[in-house]
Amino acid sequence: MSANIYIRRNCNLDLIKLVACIAVIGLHTFMPNVMSLYFLCGFAVPLFFMTSGYFLLNKKEVTSWYVCKKILSIFKIVFCWNLLRYCAVGFIRMIWGYDITNYTLLQFCKELFGSMLQKGEMWQFWYLGTLILLYALLPIFHRVIVKGKVSKILKIPYPMVRLWSILIIISIVLQCASMLLGEPLQKKVIQTFRLWSWLQYFVLGGMMVYVCPKIIAKLSIKVHFLILCISTAFVNVYQYWVGKYIIHTEYAEYFYDSIFTMIWTIILFTWIMRIKVSDKVTPKIFSLCSLTLGVYIIHPSVIQLISKVFANNSLGISIVSFVIVTVVSFGIICVLNKIPLVKRWFLSF
């Protein structure tokens, strides 16, 4: 059966993106005091890269023009948001009588490229910086990996399996070394350049086109859901315990290389992909999914505003903050998305 049957845009893939987006808000809202809810959202970033790999690695053709267009479009978004913030902050400082002599073109360039290196107020653009790197590598993947000889048993291109195997070994070695040393080795590399991890999930997403039908055929949805619940409980307890007592960190990003997180993410991805979504709900999911990029970009700013109102980090306050940030972020982007000029330059690539 051709893999192309499974790579057309579908509601389930958009649902995964939507769930991942909401989980990202959870990662940034619940940390650091509500650890049980925080680690529950630890699948967010891996799912984002898996959905990208699922679509991009199974395109029939990837041209240099397509890659260049995408890279320029992503950079356009980073540039526009940074320029908007830079001008707005500079104008406010000028109105209030602050010194703005340091507001130069050089300073703007530092903030622009720094945002893609997880620095400054727009630090969330590290993700788009990584996407630019992945798009730059995409033509190589298609020439060498995707179009390679297909395994007769797994029905997956051999080069894809080999690359993923190498990347997963690197990830596991790093995670084991971190546990032996008592601190995460990954912290020495900013998230933009942790390509061993992001490529692992990216390639894994590409493999899901072949893996999903096999899992769906062998597991009933009830058994699949039971496995998901058990793995979710185990991974969250494991991350909390290892984070607190072994590698001494509270950040979910240092568990992306864990084999348990990988298995958990695969189970979650395949389970959502098999959900039967009604025709009435499908348009709503498509509509909400189209807002996820904008929500990802603005939610840190919304969190900053909300945190000034809800200073208490108790469980109840954290949940309320999470709900408010989610609703406000989606509401703002829903309005902005209706403005063609804003949508074109700030909210789509």
N, C-alpha and C positions, 0 to 999 in steps of 0.2 A: 504493500500500500504506500502510495506516495506521501512523503512528509508534507508536501505543499497543501494537502487537504486540511492540515491542522494549523497552518500559519496565517490564514486569512484573519482579518480583524474580527474579534468576537467579544461578546459581552463579558465572558469570564476573565479574559486577559485584562480588560479595562477594570473589572472588579478587583483584580489583584493589585493594580496600580492605585486604585482608590483606597483599599485597605492599607497598603504600604504608606500612602500619604498620611492617612489618619494616625498610623502607628508612629511616623516620624514626629508628628505633633506630640504624641504621648511621650516619646523619648526625651523631648526638650521641655515638656511640662512637668512630668512626674519626677525627674531627677532633681536632687540626689536622695531625697528622704523617703520616697515611697517606692522602695526597691522592688517589691513584688509586682506592682503595675509597670514599673520601669522596664524590668527584664522581660516582661510579657510582650513588650513592643520591640524586642531585639531583632525581629525578623525583617524590619522595615527596609533598611538599606540593601541587604542581600536580595530581597524581592524586587527592588527597583532594577538592579543590574540583571537579574534573571529575566525580567520581562523584556528588557532591551535586547538581551542575547537571543531570547526566543524569537523575536521578530527579525532582528538584523542578520543573524547568522543563517537564517533560512530564507532570505530573499533570493529570488532567482538570479538576480544580477546586481552587482555593486560597481558603479562606474566612478572614475576619479571626479567627475563633475558632481555626482550625487554627494560624495564625501566632502568635497570642498564647499558645496552649498550648505550642508548641514553644519560644518565647523564654523563657517561665517555666520550662520543664523544663530548658533549658540553664543558665539562671541558678541553678536549684536545685542542679545538680551543682557549679557553681563555688562556691556558697555553702557546701554541705556539706563539700567537701574543704578549703576554707579554714578553716572552723570547726573541723574535726577537727584540722588541723595547728596552728591557733592555740591550741586548748585543750591539746593534747598538749605543745607546746613550753612553754607557760606552766606546766603542771603539773610538767614536768621541771625547769624553772628554779626553781620554788618548792621542790621537794624538795632541790635542790642548794644552796639558800640564796641564790640570786641575786635581785636587785631586780626585782620585777614590777609596780612602780607605773605603768609605761608601758603595761601591758596593759589598755587601755581600749576602750570601744565605738568611739570615734573611730579608734583605731589599727587595730582590726579592719576597719573600713570602708575605710580606706586600703589595707590589704593585699588586701582582697576585690576592690575595683575596680582596684587596681594590678596584680593578677594578669592581668586581661584586657587590660592595657596593656603586657604583657611585662615586668613589674617584680616583684621579690621572689623568694621561693623557689618560688612556683607560677607562674612565668613562662610555662609551656606553655599556660596558659589564654588566651593571646592568640588562639589558633585558635578557641576557643569564642566569644570576644568578636567576632571577625570573622563567625562564623556567625550570631550574633544580628543583626548589621547586614544580612547577606544575607537572613535571614528577614524582617526589617522591610521590605526592598525587594521581596520576592517577589510581593505582590499587584500592585504596579505592573508588574512583568515580565509577569505573566499577562494583565493588562488591555491593555497597550500592545505588548509584544514578542511573546509566544508566540501570541496570538490574531490577529496581524496577517496581512496578505495573504501567501500563499505564492508563492515564486518558481517559475515554470513549469520553469525549467532545473534549478536546484539542489534544488527541492522542500523548501526551508527557508523559514520565515517571514521576509519582508523585514526587519522591524524587528530581528530577532535577528541577521541578517547585518550590518546597518548598525551596530548597537551593538558587535558583536565587532570590526568593521573599525576603528571609532573607538578602541576600547580597545587593539587591537594596534598601531595607529599611535602612540598615546601611549607604549606600552611600548617600542617600537623606538626612538623619539626619545630617551627617557630612557636607554636602553642605549647608544646612539650618543654622546649627550652625556657620559655617564660615561666612555666610552673616550677621548673628546677631552680631558676634564678630568683624566684619570688617577686618578679616584676615583669610587666608586659614589654617584650622587645619591640613590639610594633610602635610604641610611643616615640621611638627614635626617628620614625618616618611619618611625615604629615599624611593625612588621609588621601590627598590628591594622588600621591605617588605609591600607595600601597597596591600596586597593580597585580601582584601575585594573588591577592585576595579578590579584588574586583574582577580580574580576568577569570578566576576560578568560578565565580558565580555567573559571569557573563557567558562563558562556555557551557556551564551547567544548564543555563537557560536555553541555549541552543539545542542541547541534548534532550530537553524536556519534550520537544516535538516528537521524538521517537519513544521516549520513556512513558509519557502520560497515557497513551492508548494501552500499553502493556499493563500498567498498574491498575487502570480502570477496569480492564478485562478480568484481572485476577482477584480484585478486592471488591466486596460490596461496599456501598457508600456508608453503611452502618459500621462495618468493621474498620473501614478507612477513618471514619470520624473517631472511633474508639482509640485507634492508634495515635491519631492526632492529639487527643486529650491527654493520653499517657505521656507522649513525647513532650508535650508542652509543659506538663507538670514537672517532669524529670529535668528538662533543660533549664527551667527557671530556678529550681532548687539547686541544681549543679552550678549555674552561673553565680548565684548568690553566695554559695558556700566557697567556691574556688576564688571568687573575687574578694571575699572578705578575709579568708584565712590563708590563701596560697599566693596569689599574684597581687594582692592588696590594691585593688582598683574597683571602682564602682561603675565604670563605663562599659556599656554593652559593646562598643566598637572593638574592644580587645578580645571578644569572644567570637568574632566573625570567622576566625581561622580554626575554631573548634569543630571537630568531626561531628559532635552532637548537634551543634547549631546548623551544620550543613544538612544533616539528616532531617532535622526538624523543619527546615525551610523547604526541603524537597516534599515532605509529607503535606505541609500546608499548601504549597503551590499546586500540587496535583489534586488535592482535595477541592480547592476552590475551582480548579479547571473543570471539575466534573459536576459542579452544582448546576441544576437545571433552573435557569432564570426565565421567569414568565415574560411574555411579549410586552406586558404592561410596564414592567420594571426596567426592561432593557433600555429604552430611550433615556430614562432618568440616570442610569449608570453611565451611559455614553456622555450625557451632559455634565455630570459631576466629574467624570474622569478628565474632561477637557479643561477643568479648572485646577487640576492637581499641580501643574508646574507653577502657576501663580501663587497657589496656597503655600507650596514649599518655599517660595521666595519671600513672601511677606510674613509668614507665621512667626519668625523670630522677633520682628518688630511688634507684632500684636502681643506676644508673650511679655515683652519689656513693658508695655503699657499696662497689661493686666497685673503684672507682678507688683506694680506700684499701688494697686488697689487691694490685692490679696497678698499680703506680706507673709502670712502664716503658711507653712508648708505641711500642714497636717493632711491626713488622708482625704478627709471631706473637702477641704479647700482645694487640694490638688485636683480632685475629680471635677469640681465646679470650674476651676480654671481651665482644665482640659476641654470641657464642653464649650465654654465661652470662647476660647481661642479657636476651636474648630469651627463653630458656627460663624463667628465674626470673620475669620479668614476666608471661608467659602463665600460668605455674603459679600464681602468687599470685591473679591475676584469675579463673582457672578455679575456684579454691576459693571466693573471695569471691562469685562469680556464682551459686553454689549457695545462698547465703543470701538469701531473698526480700527482706528489709528493706534489706540492703546493695545488692542489685541495683537495687531501685526508686529509692533515694535517691542512690546514688553512681555507678552504672554504666550508666544508660540515660536517654534523653530522647525 
